[in-house]
Structure formats: C-alpha cells, structure tokens
C-alpha cells in the first residue's frame, strides 16, 4: 500500500471544501447562534461513536489486537513527549490563561473532527481502511484519556480537577470497549453471525446499515462545524496573534517531527505508521476552546489558536508527508 503526495494534497483540499457550506451559512446568518455547538454534540456523541464502533466490524486477527496496544503506546508516548517539550519551552514565561491555552493547543490534535474523516477519505478503497480505522479509534481513545487528565491539568494547574468519571463514561471510550469486546469474542462482523436470509440476519444487517449511515456523517458534519467556527473569528485576530503562531508551529511541525522520529525505525506495519503520523499531525483540537471556557482559560485566544492551525494544516500536512515518505521510505 502506498499513498502518494498528490493523494494527501487532494484529500486535504477536499476536506476544506466541505467546510465552505458551514462558513457561508454562518456568514449569511442562516444558522442559529449555537449551531456549531449543537452539531458538535451530534458529531461527538452520535456519528463519531458509530464510526468507532463500526471500525471493529471485521474478522478477528491476533496481529491487529497486538497492534492496537502498540498504537496506544506510541500515541501516548508522543503526547507525553510533547507535553514535556512545551513545559520546557514555556517554563520561564508567566503562567497566564493564554499560556495555558498555548500549551494545550500545541499538544492535542483534532483527531476526531478532522483526523478520522481524513483517514476515511485518503484510504478509501484500499484493503487497509478497516485496519487503519481501528488504529484511529485507539488513538482517539488515548486522546480522550489524556485530554481529561493531562489536558485538564494543563488548563487548571490543579490535580483535583481531573475527573476519572468523565473518562470512564466518555461515549467514545464506551463505543470502543463495546466494539473491541465484540471484535475479540464474536470474531466476525455482526452481519455474518446469523444464517443468511433469517430474520435475525435482516435485523442485524439493517442495524449495521443505520450505524453505517451515522458513521458516514462524521466527515461532512465535522468540516461544516469547522467552517462555522471559521466564520465567527475576527480575521485580524486570526493572523496577528503571536501565541497562535507559536502553538501552530509546535502542533503542525514539531509534533509531526516527533511522530516521524518515533515511528520511522520501529519494526511495525506501515498501517500503524500512517495512522500515527496522520492523526497526530492534525491541527489543534477543537476542545481547546471548550476547555478554556470551562476551566477559566482565554476562550477567544483558544479559538484563534485552533482555527489558525486548521488553516495552516492545509499546507503543513502534505509537506510533512513528503518528509515522512523520505524518512520511512
């Protein structure tokens, strides 16, 4: 399996095009004020959970089960390395609300809203898509665990704010656990469990079709939400905030370089290397704004950091993929 530079470039631009309707609707005042928040809930707790669950609907392979642990370990290691780097780079600065947002924005990727749709698009039609989506679901789970532990701590500076309950009850984590349990126990897709043509077979087929429709909505809805958020940002603030450029450079250049060095020489499959590189090279997570508002950070600066990195990622992802290809071979 080989993904070319042009494939990556076209995929990034095709995702950007999907954000245009949301941008236009918001600019033309055709959407209610809380539209992006409402659509975000649909994506996070409906479509994304369906995608995570259906990712495990494939024939069981022991190699994939082992690789899932490897992906989780690599993903966690890259995040922790980046957290350490950012604390070192900003250690002598005054700990302001804006600096907390910068540290968070430099580490956590938009692997759910943009990463999974990217994987779906760039690997569409390949035999490896199912396996890659499983690894993507694992990285998303690692993101959620670290987000509600280290992410909360970065924003608050208080360990007491970390909530184990929010990790355990996170819908993505629950969907992943359900999907994984079926993956290792049933060992075949649910639609293959019952005899073909039976009532049970028809029910299970329709159920999985419905979940498939939901999972397919992740890509367009996620990008529409990003388009709406872009429309609500002051252009002057977007391009004149030095903190946003700092966080974008760390997130879009430094973190992908850590990924490349982390996976290039490991004896793991190319599917693992692709998944880790692409998902952790995504722009800043949209949750930076939510966390800033919830935990007393600078919400306006957080929004600027997230959206500037999203715009710049159109350039950085394809270019760094060239470097990834050169190093990984």
N, C-alpha and C positions, 0 to 999 in steps of 0.2 A: 504494500500500500504506500502510495506516495502522493502527497498534497503539494501542488505547485504554488509558487508565489502569486501567480495570477488568480488561482482559486481563492486564496486568502483575501487578496485585494478586492475581488469582486464580491465575496461574501460580506466583508465589512461594509462596503458601499451599499449592498442590497439591504442590510440591516438599517443603515442610516435612512434609506428611502422610506422604510416602514415607519420611521419616526416623524416623517413630514406631515401626515394627516393630523396627528396629535398637536403638532406645532401650529398648523393652520387653524384648526378648530379652536385652540386656546387664544390665538391672536385675534380671531374674529369674534371672540366672546360667545361661541356657540356651545360652550360647556359650562356647567356649574362650577363654582369656586373650588369645591372639594373633589373634583372629578378625578384628579391624579391619585388622591388618597383612596378613593373608592375602588378604582381599577387596580391599584396596588394590592388591595386586600384580595380581590378576585384572583390575581396572578399568584400571590404568595400562598394563599390558603386553599385555592381550588386547582388552578391549572398546573402550578409547579409541583404540588403534591401528587397529582395524577401522573405527571411526567416521571417523577422519581419512582413511583410505584410500578408503572408500566415498563420502566427501564429494565426491571428484573424479570420480565416475562420472556425468558429464553431458556434453552436447555442448560441444565446444570453442568458446569465444568469445574473441576477442582482447581485448575490453574487460575481461573478467574477469581475464585473465592480467595486464594492466596494473594493474588494481585491486588485485591481490594484492600488488604491490610498494608501492602507496600505503598499503595497510593495514599492511604490515610497517613502513614508515617512520613512520607515525603512532603505532603501538603502541610502537615502540622509543623514539620521542621523548617520549611521555607517561611511560614508565617512567624514562627518564633525568632528566626534569624533576623527577619525584617523588623520585628518589634525591638529587638536588641539594638540593631543598627540605628533606628530612628531615635531611641532614647539616648544613644551615644552622640548622635549628630546635634541633638537639641538640648543636651544636658545643661549647658550654660545659659540658656535662654530663660526668661521669666515665664513661669507656668501660668499662662493666661488661658481663657476659654478658647481662644483662637488657636493656640499652640496644641491644645488637646485635640482639636479637630484635625489639625495638620498631622499629628502622629497617627490618628485613626485612619485618615484618608490615604495615608502613604502605605498602609498595610493591607487593608481589607478590600477585596475585589468584588466587582459586580458579577459574580459567577452565576447567580441565579437569573437576574433580569436580562443580562446580555450574554453571559458565558454559555449557558445551556442552549439558548437559541442559536448561538454561533456554531456550536458543535453539531446541532441538528442540521444546520444548513451546509456547512463545509464538508461534512462527512456523509451527506445524503446520498443514498445509492451505493454506498460501499458496504462490504461484508462486515466491516469493523464497527459500524454505527452502534449496534446494540451494546457491544462490549464497552465502547467509549462512553456511552451514556451511563452505564453502570458506574464507571470510574468517576464520571462527572457528578453523579449523585453522591458518591462517597466524599468528594471534595466539598460539595455543598453542605453535607452533614458536618464535616470538620469545620467549615466556615461558621456554621451556626453555633457549634460548641465553643469555639474560640471567641466568637462575637459576643456571646453572653457571659464570658468570663474575662478574658484579657481586654476585649473591646469595651466592656462596661467599666473595667478598672481604668483604662486609658482615659475615658471620658470623665470619670468621677474622682479617681485617685483614692477610692475607698473600697476595700475588700468586702465590706458589709453590703454593698450594692449589688454584688454578684448573686444571681438567682439560679440555683440548681433546678428549681421547679420549672422555670421558663425553658431550660434546656430539655428536660425530660418530656415536657408537654408541647414542645415545638412540633407543629404539624409536619414539617419536612422530616424531622427525626423519626416521628411515628410512622410516616409513609415508608421511609427507608427500612425501618425494622420489619414492618409487615411484608414488604417486598422481598427482603432478604430471607425472612423465615420461610416464605413460600418457595423461594429460589433453592434453598438447601433441603427442604422437606419434600415438596412436590416434584421438583427436579425437571419439570416440563412446563411450558406455558399453560395457563389455566384453561385455555380454549381446547387443549388436547387431552384434558383429564377424562371427560365423559365420552361415551361412544358417539361417533359421528351421526348426526341426524336425530339424536334423542332430545327430549325436552330440556334436560339439564344442559346439553351441549348448546342448544339455541339460546338459553338464558345466559350462560356464561359468555357466549360469543357477543350477544348484544350488550352485556355489561362491559366487556372489554372494549367494544366499539365506542361506547359512551365515554369511557375513560380516555380512549384514544383521541376523541374529539376535543376533550378538555386539554389534554397534553399538547395538542397541536396549536392551541390558542396561546401558549406561552410566548412564542416568538412575536406575533403581531401585537398582542396586548402590551408586552413588556416594552417594546420600542415606542408604541403610542404614548405610554406613560412618560418615557424619557423625552419625547417630543413636547409634551405638555409642560414638563418642568423646564425645558429649554426656553419655551415661550415666556415663562414667568420670571426670567432672570434679566436684570439690567445689564445690557451689553457692555457698558463702561466698567461696571464692577467685575464682569467676567474676564476682561483682558488686562486689568490694571492691578490685580491683587497678587503681590509677590508670594504670599503664602500659598496661593493656589498653584502657582508655577512650581514652587518648591515641592509641594505634595504630588503634583502631576509627574514631575521628573523622577521622584522616588518610586511612585506607583507604576509608571509606564516604562521606565528604563531600568532603574536599579533592581526592582523586584523580578522582572523577566530575566535579567542577567544572573541573579541568584538562582532562578529556576534552571536556566541553561547549564550553569556550572553544577547544579545539584543532580540533574538527570543525565547529562551528556555521557558520563563514563560509568553509569550504573548498568549492571547486566540485567536490564528489564526490557520488556517489549516496547516497540515503537508506539503502540497504542497508549501505554502509560505515559511515555514522554510527551506525546502530542497533547494528551488531556491535561497533564500538569502544566505544561507550558502555556497553552491557550487560556485555560481558566484563570490562572494566576497572573496572566498578562492583561486581563480585562481592566477597564478603568475603575475608579473608586466606587465602592458600594453605595447604593442609594440610601442605605441605612445610616450613613454618616449624618444626614440631616435629621432623621428621626431621633437618633441618639443624642444629637446636640440639643434638640428641643426638649427631650425627655429628661436629660441629665444636666441641664443648666449650661450647655455649651453655646457657641456662637452659631445659631441656625443659619443666618444669612451667609456667613463665610463658608459653612459646611456645604451649602447648596452650590456656591460658586466653585468650590474645590471639586465636587462631584461632577458638575456639568462641564467644567473646563477639561478635566481628564477624559470625559466621554468624547468630547470633540477632538482632542488631540490623539486619542486612541486610533482614530481612522488612519493616521499616519504611522504611529509607532508600532501597531500590531503587525502590519505587513513587513515593515522594515526590519523589525527584530526577528521576524520569522526567517528572513534571509540569513541572519546571523545564526539562528537556531539550526537551520539546514546545513550551514557551513560547518558548524561545530559537531552536530550529531551525525551528519553525513547521510 
